[in-house]
Amino acid sequence: MSTNSNAGIIFFTSPIGLGHATRDIAIVEKLNKFGKGKEDIHFVTGQQAYELISSRGYLASDLYKPEKFSIQSGELRHPFKWLLRYFWYYRKCKGIAEKIVKCQVNESSSDLIVSDEDFASIVVAEKTGHKRILITDITETHFVKSKFASIIEKKMNSSMQKIMKNCDHVIIPDIGVDVDNVIHVGPIVRDVSKDRNTLRKVFGFNKQTVLVSVGGTDAGKYLIEKTIEAYRILKKKFDIDLVIVSGPSINLTAYHNEDIRILRFVDNLHEYIYASDLIISLAGRSTMDESMAYGIPGIFIPIKNHFEQEEGAKRLGYKYDDIFRLEDLIGDNLRTNNFIGKTNLQTNANGAEKAAKLILETL
C-alpha cells in the first residue's frame, strides 16, 4: 500500500479511561507496519492515557484533564451534574485543539485529524478544512433520566449526530451494517507478542490466575474490594492466584500483606489478559473486546447508571447486581475453564488493520 510519507496525522485521544488509548495504539502499530513512521503521528491526550501512549515511543502531548465521574459503591451519582461538567470540559478541549491544529497548519505538517471520541477536535478540524475521521463506540448518550435534563442531553446528541455526519469517515469498532460514512471494522485489539505459555512463564502465572483490571480511573475500587472478598473464600477451595492491575489512581496499600499480587500500571495489559485464566473488569469496551478476541473468559461488571457500560455488559450477560455474587461467578468459571497448558487461543480480530487502511486511504 503506497502512502504519502510526508503526510501527518494528529490523533486526539480521549483520556477518559484507557480504552481509547489502547485501541489507538493498536491502530498506529498497524500504520507503522504499513510504512507510516512514528514521527508522522502526534497524539493529543492526557493523564494516564498520555503515559501509556508515550511509553510506546509515540510523540504525545499531555494537555487534557477530564472531569471525574462521581462514583460511590460502583454507582454513577449525579449524572446530570457530570453532563454539565463534561460540556465545560468539551469547551476547554476545543480551545486546546484550536491551538494545536493552528500550529500544525502553520507548519504544514498535518493532513488528517483522527479523533477517538474527542468531538471538540472534529469540530475544529472541520473549520480548518482538515480531513477527519472519528472513532467511537456510541452514537448518542443516555446518561440522564429527568425530563428537563433529557432535553439538554437530546440537544447535545443532535450536535453529536451532526458532527458525525460531516466527518470523512466514522469508524465503529463493532460488527454492523455500514451506512453512508459509517464504517464497522470489528473489534480493535492489540496484537500479542508471544504465545500464551511463554507469557505465563514471563509473568509467573503458575496456577489458575484471576486477573482484575479497572482501567485508568478510580471508578473500579469497589469492584476490586468485592473481588478480594470473594477471593478470600475461593482460595480455600481452589489453587488460584489473584493479580490486580489497579492503575495509578487507586491505592491498595491496605492489602499488601495479603496473598495478592498488586500491579499499579502495566503498558501491556492485553498480554496479561491473554496469559490469565479469567479476567474481571468494569465493562469497558476495549477490555471486553480483548477478552473475547484472545478467547479468555471474562466477568464484566458495569458502573451502575453508566448507560454505555450497562449496554456493553448486557451483551455478554452481565449486570451491575452481579457484583454481589462474584464468588459464584468466579467459582463457576474456574470449574469449567481450565486454560493452563493450552496455547494460542487468539481469534481473528483485524479491526485495527481495517481502521489503519481506512486512515491511509483517507490520507
PATOR-657766 format. One record per residue (C-alpha): residue in three letters; x, y, z; residue number from 1. Coordinates in pm, whole numbers, plus 32768, in hexadecimal, padded with zeros to 4 digits. Example, Ala and Ser with C-alpha at 12.3 -4.5 7.8 and 13.67 -1.06 7.14 Angstrom:
BEGIN
ALA, 84CE, 7E3E, 830C, 1;
SER, 8557, 7F96, 82CA, 2;
% end
This chain:
BEGIN
MET, 8000, 8000, 8000, 1;
SER, 8099, 814A, 7F94, 2;
THR, 808A, 8272, 8084, 3;
ASN, 80F8, 83DA, 8087, 4;
SER, 821D, 83C4, 8178, 5;
ASN, 820B, 8539, 81BE, 6;
ALA, 809A, 8535, 821C, 7;
GLY, 8063, 8565, 8391, 8;
ILE, 7F53, 84E6, 8477, 9;
ILE, 7EDF, 857E, 85BF, 10;
PHE, 7E2C, 8487, 86A3, 11;
PHE, 7D4C, 8533, 87A2, 12;
THR, 7D17, 841B, 889F, 13;
SER, 7C19, 8439, 89B6, 14;
PRO, 7CCA, 840A, 8B06, 15;
ILE, 7B8E, 8393, 8BB8, 16;
GLY, 7BFE, 8235, 8C15, 17;
LEU, 7D0E, 817E, 8B54, 18;
GLY, 7C3A, 80C9, 8A51, 19;
HIS, 7C56, 81DF, 894E, 20;
ALA, 7DCF, 81E8, 896F, 21;
THR, 7DF8, 806E, 8953, 22;
ARG, 7D30, 804F, 8813, 23;
ASP, 7DDC, 817E, 877A, 24;
ILE, 7F2B, 80DB, 87C5, 25;
ALA, 7EAD, 7FA2, 8714, 26;
ILE, 7E57, 8074, 85E2, 27;
VAL, 7F9C, 8138, 85D0, 28;
GLU, 8068, 7FFA, 85F7, 29;
LYS, 7FBF, 7F81, 84B8, 30;
LEU, 8008, 80D2, 8417, 31;
ASN, 8177, 809D, 846D, 32;
LYS, 8172, 7F4C, 83BD, 33;
PHE, 80D9, 7FF2, 828B, 34;
GLY, 81F8, 80EC, 827C, 35;
LYS, 8175, 8212, 8346, 36;
GLY, 828E, 8272, 8437, 37;
LYS, 8262, 82D3, 85A3, 38;
GLU, 82EE, 842A, 854E, 39;
ASP, 81BB, 846A, 8471, 40;
ILE, 80C4, 8430, 858D, 41;
HIS, 8079, 8523, 86A9, 42;
PHE, 7F90, 84C8, 87C9, 43;
VAL, 7ED1, 85C9, 8893, 44;
THR, 7E41, 8536, 89D3, 45;
GLY, 7E7D, 8546, 8B4A, 46;
GLN, 7EC4, 849F, 8C97, 47;
GLN, 7EEC, 8322, 8C97, 48;
ALA, 7E9B, 830D, 8B24, 49;
TYR, 7FC4, 83F2, 8AE3, 50;
GLU, 80A9, 8314, 8BB4, 51;
LEU, 8037, 81DA, 8AFD, 52;
ILE, 8061, 826E, 89A2, 53;
SER, 81AE, 8318, 89E4, 54;
SER, 8236, 81D7, 8A80, 55;
ARG, 820B, 8136, 892A, 56;
GLY, 82F3, 8238, 888E, 57;
TYR, 81F0, 831B, 87ED, 58;
LEU, 81F6, 8496, 87F3, 59;
ALA, 80E1, 84FE, 88E0, 60;
SER, 806A, 863C, 8988, 61;
ASP, 7FDE, 862B, 8AEB, 62;
LEU, 7ED5, 873C, 8ACE, 63;
TYR, 7D7F, 86AD, 8B22, 64;
LYS, 7CFE, 8699, 8C89, 65;
PRO, 7BA3, 85FA, 8C82, 66;
GLU, 7A9A, 862B, 8D89, 67;
LYS, 7A79, 850B, 8E7D, 68;
PHE, 7942, 8437, 8E9C, 69;
SER, 78AA, 8433, 8FF8, 70;
ILE, 78AF, 82BF, 9046, 71;
GLN, 7841, 822E, 9195, 72;
SER, 782A, 80B6, 91D3, 73;
GLY, 7842, 807A, 905E, 74;
GLU, 7723, 8166, 9009, 75;
LEU, 772B, 82A3, 8F38, 76;
ARG, 769D, 83C0, 9009, 77;
HIS, 7619, 8511, 8F93, 78;
PRO, 7627, 84C1, 8E1B, 79;
PHE, 758E, 860D, 8DB3, 80;
LYS, 7694, 86D0, 8E76, 81;
TRP, 77A0, 85FF, 8DCD, 82;
LEU, 7702, 8643, 8C78, 83;
LEU, 7719, 87BB, 8CB4, 84;
ARG, 7880, 879C, 8D29, 85;
TYR, 78CD, 86CE, 8BF3, 86;
PHE, 7843, 87E9, 8B1C, 87;
TRP, 793A, 88DB, 8BBB, 88;
TYR, 7A4E, 87DC, 8B8D, 89;
TYR, 79EC, 87C7, 8A1D, 90;
ARG, 7A15, 8941, 89FC, 91;
LYS, 7B70, 892E, 8A99, 92;
CYS, 7BCF, 8816, 89AA, 93;
LYS, 7B55, 88E7, 8886, 94;
GLY, 7C3B, 8A05, 88EA, 95;
ILE, 7D61, 8915, 890A, 96;
ALA, 7D15, 8872, 87BC, 97;
GLU, 7D02, 89C7, 8711, 98;
LYS, 7E62, 8A1C, 8787, 99;
ILE, 7EEE, 88CA, 8720, 100;
VAL, 7E4D, 88C5, 85C9, 101;
LYS, 7EA5, 8A32, 8584, 102;
CYS, 800F, 89E7, 85D8, 103;
GLN, 800E, 88B9, 84F2, 104;
VAL, 7F70, 8986, 83D9, 105;
ASN, 8085, 8A89, 83F4, 106;
GLU, 818A, 8975, 83E0, 107;
SER, 80CB, 88C7, 82C3, 108;
SER, 8111, 8778, 8365, 109;
SER, 7FB9, 86E7, 83A3, 110;
ASP, 7EC4, 8667, 82A0, 111;
LEU, 7DD3, 859A, 8370, 112;
ILE, 7D2A, 85B5, 84C3, 113;
VAL, 7CC6, 846B, 8566, 114;
SER, 7BF0, 848B, 869C, 115;
ASP, 7BA0, 8374, 878E, 116;
GLU, 7A66, 8401, 8831, 117;
ASP, 7AFA, 855C, 884C, 118;
PHE, 79E6, 8615, 8796, 119;
ALA, 7A7F, 876C, 87D5, 120;
SER, 7BA5, 8723, 86EF, 121;
ILE, 7AB9, 86B2, 85D8, 122;
VAL, 7A01, 8800, 85E9, 123;
VAL, 7B4E, 88BA, 85D5, 124;
ALA, 7BC6, 87E0, 84B4, 125;
GLU, 7A89, 882C, 83F1, 126;
LYS, 7ABE, 89A4, 8419, 127;
THR, 7C27, 898B, 83A2, 128;
GLY, 7BD0, 88AE, 827A, 129;
HIS, 7C8E, 877B, 82F2, 130;
LYS, 7C28, 861D, 8295, 131;
ARG, 7B9D, 8577, 83CB, 132;
ILE, 7B4E, 841C, 844C, 133;
LEU, 7A8B, 83D6, 858A, 134;
ILE, 7AB3, 8291, 864D, 135;
THR, 7993, 8253, 873C, 136;
ASP, 78CC, 8145, 87F0, 137;
ILE, 7798, 821A, 881C, 138;
THR, 76BD, 82ED, 873B, 139;
GLU, 75F3, 838C, 8854, 140;
THR, 75F5, 839B, 89D0, 141;
HIS, 74EB, 833D, 8AD0, 142;
PHE, 757C, 83AF, 8C1B, 143;
VAL, 7456, 8473, 8CA9, 144;
LYS, 72EE, 8412, 8CEB, 145;
SER, 7238, 854B, 8D64, 146;
LYS, 7163, 85FE, 8C62, 147;
PHE, 721A, 874C, 8C77, 148;
ALA, 7374, 86B2, 8C6E, 149;
SER, 7316, 85CD, 8B4D, 150;
ILE, 72BB, 86FC, 8A79, 151;
ILE, 741D, 8782, 8AA1, 152;
GLU, 74B5, 862E, 8A5D, 153;
LYS, 73DA, 8609, 8927, 154;
LYS, 7469, 8750, 889C, 155;
MET, 75CA, 86D8, 88E2, 156;
ASN, 757C, 8591, 882E, 157;
SER, 74F6, 8653, 8706, 158;
SER, 763F, 8713, 86F2, 159;
MET, 76FD, 85CA, 870C, 160;
GLN, 763A, 853C, 85E6, 161;
LYS, 7687, 866F, 8514, 162;
ILE, 77FA, 8654, 8566, 163;
MET, 77FB, 84E6, 84FE, 164;
LYS, 7741, 852B, 83BB, 165;
ASN, 7847, 862B, 8350, 166;
CYS, 7972, 8546, 8389, 167;
ASP, 7A25, 84A0, 8266, 168;
HIS, 79FB, 8355, 831E, 169;
VAL, 7970, 82DA, 8468, 170;
ILE, 7A17, 819A, 84DF, 171;
ILE, 7949, 80B7, 85C1, 172;
PRO, 7A12, 7FA2, 866E, 173;
ASP, 78F8, 7EA8, 8650, 174;
ILE, 7843, 7DC9, 855A, 175;
GLY, 7726, 7E73, 84A2, 176;
VAL, 7699, 7EFA, 835E, 177;
ASP, 7759, 8019, 82BC, 178;
VAL, 7683, 8148, 8267, 179;
ASP, 7704, 827C, 81B0, 180;
ASN, 7848, 82E6, 825D, 181;
VAL, 7821, 81F3, 8383, 182;
ILE, 790E, 80C9, 8367, 183;
HIS, 7904, 7F9B, 8451, 184;
VAL, 7A5E, 7EFE, 8469, 185;
GLY, 7A24, 7E06, 8583, 186;
PRO, 7ADE, 7DF8, 86D1, 187;
ILE, 7C22, 7EC1, 86E3, 188;
VAL, 7D1D, 7E0B, 87BF, 189;
ARG, 7E95, 7E06, 87E9, 190;
ASP, 7F69, 7CE6, 8766, 191;
VAL, 8015, 7C07, 8865, 192;
SER, 818E, 7BE2, 8840, 193;
LYS, 81B7, 7A7B, 88BD, 194;
ASP, 80EF, 793A, 88DB, 195;
ARG, 801F, 7909, 8A14, 196;
ASN, 80FC, 7809, 8AC1, 197;
THR, 822D, 78E7, 8A99, 198;
LEU, 8173, 7A11, 8B28, 199;
ARG, 8101, 7943, 8C54, 200;
LYS, 826B, 78EE, 8C9F, 201;
VAL, 82DB, 7A57, 8C73, 202;
PHE, 81C9, 7AD4, 8D5F, 203;
GLY, 81F1, 79B7, 8E59, 204;
PHE, 8090, 7932, 8E2C, 205;
ASN, 80BB, 77D3, 8EBA, 206;
LYS, 7F59, 7795, 8F38, 207;
GLN, 7E02, 77E6, 8EB4, 208;
THR, 7E1E, 7960, 8EAE, 209;
VAL, 7D04, 7A57, 8EE1, 210;
LEU, 7D5C, 7BAF, 8E5A, 211;
VAL, 7CA4, 7CE8, 8ECC, 212;
SER, 7CC6, 7E2A, 8E05, 213;
VAL, 7BFE, 7F6A, 8E2B, 214;
GLY, 7CA0, 805D, 8D37, 215;
GLY, 7D41, 81AE, 8D71, 216;
THR, 7C47, 824D, 8E63, 217;
ASP, 7BDE, 8210, 8FCC, 218;
ALA, 7A81, 819D, 8F63, 219;
GLY, 7AD0, 802C, 8F92, 220;
LYS, 7B40, 8029, 90FF, 221;
TYR, 79F6, 7F94, 9174, 222;
LEU, 7A18, 7E77, 9078, 223;
ILE, 7B79, 7E2F, 90F5, 224;
GLU, 7B01, 7E25, 925E, 225;
LYS, 79E2, 7D39, 920F, 226;
THR, 7ACB, 7C57, 9144, 227;
ILE, 7BC0, 7C41, 9267, 228;
GLU, 7AA1, 7BDC, 934C, 229;
ALA, 7A44, 7AC2, 925D, 230;
TYR, 7BB0, 7A59, 9233, 231;
ARG, 7BE3, 7A2F, 93AB, 232;
ILE, 7AD5, 7925, 93A6, 233;
LEU, 7B2B, 7883, 9259, 234;
LYS, 7C9D, 7852, 92A3, 235;
LYS, 7C35, 7753, 93AB, 236;
LYS, 7B90, 7686, 9298, 237;
PHE, 7C6F, 76C6, 9169, 238;
ASP, 7DE6, 76D7, 912D, 239;
ILE, 7DD9, 7834, 9094, 240;
ASP, 7E90, 797E, 9087, 241;
LEU, 7DF7, 7AD8, 907E, 242;
VAL, 7EA8, 7BE8, 8FB7, 243;
ILE, 7E24, 7D4C, 8FC9, 244;
VAL, 7E82, 7E5D, 8ED2, 245;
SER, 7DF8, 7F80, 8F97, 246;
GLY, 7E73, 809E, 8EC0, 247;
PRO, 7F21, 81D2, 8F4D, 248;
SER, 7DE4, 826C, 8FE0, 249;
ILE, 7D91, 8160, 90E3, 250;
ASN, 7E57, 8129, 9222, 251;
LEU, 7E51, 7FBF, 929D, 252;
THR, 7F5C, 7FD2, 93AB, 253;
ALA, 7E60, 7F43, 94A4, 254;
TYR, 7E73, 7DF6, 93EC, 255;
HIS, 7FED, 7DD7, 93C8, 256;
ASN, 8006, 7CD8, 94E1, 257;
GLU, 7F0E, 7BEF, 943B, 258;
ASP, 7F5D, 7AD8, 9345, 259;
ILE, 7F10, 7BB8, 921D, 260;
ARG, 7FEF, 7C38, 9107, 261;
ILE, 7FB1, 7DAB, 90CD, 262;
LEU, 802E, 7E61, 8F98, 263;
ARG, 7FF3, 7FD7, 8F83, 264;
PHE, 801F, 8005, 8E0E, 265;
VAL, 808B, 7F31, 8CE5, 266;
ASP, 80A0, 7FA3, 8B7C, 267;
ASN, 8057, 7E43, 8AF7, 268;
LEU, 7F18, 7DF2, 8BB1, 269;
HIS, 7E96, 7D39, 8A7E, 270;
GLU, 7FAC, 7C38, 8AA5, 271;
TYR, 7F59, 7C0A, 8C15, 272;
ILE, 7DF1, 7BCA, 8BAC, 273;
TYR, 7E63, 7ACD, 8AA9, 274;
ALA, 7F3B, 7A18, 8BAA, 275;
SER, 7E2D, 7A0B, 8CB8, 276;
ASP, 7D18, 790C, 8CED, 277;
LEU, 7C09, 7A06, 8D44, 278;
ILE, 7BF1, 7B80, 8D20, 279;
ILE, 7B11, 7C4C, 8E08, 280;
SER, 7ADB, 7DB3, 8D9F, 281;
LEU, 79F0, 7ED7, 8D83, 282;
ALA, 792B, 7EC5, 8C3F, 283;
GLY, 7A1A, 7F98, 8B70, 284;
ARG, 7A06, 7F4C, 89FF, 285;
SER, 7B78, 7F10, 89BC, 286;
THR, 7BAA, 7E17, 8AD8, 287;
MET, 7A74, 7D54, 8A72, 288;
ASP, 7AE8, 7D4B, 8908, 289;
GLU, 7C44, 7CD2, 896C, 290;
SER, 7BB2, 7BC3, 8A49, 291;
MET, 7AD7, 7B41, 892F, 292;
ALA, 7BE4, 7B62, 8823, 293;
TYR, 7CE0, 7A9D, 88F3, 294;
GLY, 7BE4, 7994, 895E, 295;
ILE, 7C06, 79E1, 8AD1, 296;
PRO, 7ACC, 79CA, 8BAD, 297;
GLY, 7A63, 7B10, 8C4C, 298;
ILE, 797A, 7B9C, 8D55, 299;
PHE, 7919, 7D02, 8D04, 300;
ILE, 7867, 7DD6, 8E08, 301;
PRO, 77E1, 7F25, 8D8A, 302;
ILE, 77DC, 8064, 8E53, 303;
LYS, 7672, 808B, 8EBB, 304;
ASN, 75B9, 819B, 8DF8, 305;
HIS, 76D6, 81B1, 8CFC, 306;
PHE, 7609, 8168, 8BC6, 307;
GLU, 772F, 810E, 8AE3, 308;
GLN, 77BF, 8011, 8BD8, 309;
GLU, 766A, 7F82, 8C2D, 310;
GLU, 761A, 7F49, 8ABD, 311;
GLY, 7770, 7EB0, 8A7D, 312;
ALA, 7759, 7DC4, 8BA6, 313;
LYS, 75F9, 7D5C, 8B44, 314;
ARG, 767D, 7CD8, 89F7, 315;
LEU, 774A, 7BDC, 8ABB, 316;
GLY, 763D, 7B8A, 8BBA, 317;
TYR, 76B4, 7C61, 8CDE, 318;
LYS, 7616, 7D74, 8DAF, 319;
TYR, 767B, 7E49, 8ED8, 320;
ASP, 75D6, 7D65, 8FDB, 321;
ASP, 76C5, 7C4E, 8F76, 322;
ILE, 77C8, 7CFC, 904F, 323;
PHE, 7717, 7C64, 917C, 324;
ARG, 7742, 7AFE, 90FE, 325;
LEU, 78AB, 7B07, 908C, 326;
GLU, 7902, 79D5, 915E, 327;
ASP, 780F, 78FF, 9095, 328;
LEU, 786E, 7995, 8F45, 329;
ILE, 79E3, 796C, 8F7E, 330;
GLY, 79B6, 780C, 9006, 331;
ASP, 78E6, 77A1, 8EDB, 332;
ASN, 79EE, 7824, 8DEB, 333;
LEU, 7B0C, 777A, 8EA2, 334;
ARG, 7A54, 762D, 8E9D, 335;
THR, 79FB, 7634, 8D2C, 336;
ASN, 7B1F, 76EB, 8C8C, 337;
ASN, 7C77, 765C, 8CD0, 338;
PHE, 7D61, 7706, 8BD6, 339;
ILE, 7EAB, 76A3, 8C77, 340;
GLY, 7F90, 7600, 8B77, 341;
LYS, 7EC8, 7669, 8A45, 342;
THR, 7F68, 7744, 893D, 343;
ASN, 7EED, 7844, 8844, 344;
LEU, 7D7C, 788D, 8879, 345;
GLN, 7D77, 79D5, 87BC, 346;
THR, 7C63, 79F8, 86BA, 347;
ASN, 7C6A, 7ACE, 8582, 348;
ALA, 7C21, 7C33, 85EE, 349;
ASN, 7CAE, 7D18, 84E1, 350;
GLY, 7BF2, 7E59, 852E, 351;
ALA, 7D39, 7F12, 856A, 352;
GLU, 7DBB, 7EB4, 8412, 353;
LYS, 7C76, 7F1E, 8369, 354;
ALA, 7C79, 806A, 8422, 355;
ALA, 7DE5, 80A8, 83C6, 356;
LYS, 7DA1, 8066, 8255, 357;
LEU, 7C79, 8153, 825A, 358;
ILE, 7D52, 8262, 82F6, 359;
LEU, 7E5E, 8236, 81ED, 360;
GLU, 7D5C, 823C, 80D5, 361;
THR, 7CD5, 8382, 8163, 362;
LEU, 7E34, 8417, 8167, 363;
% end
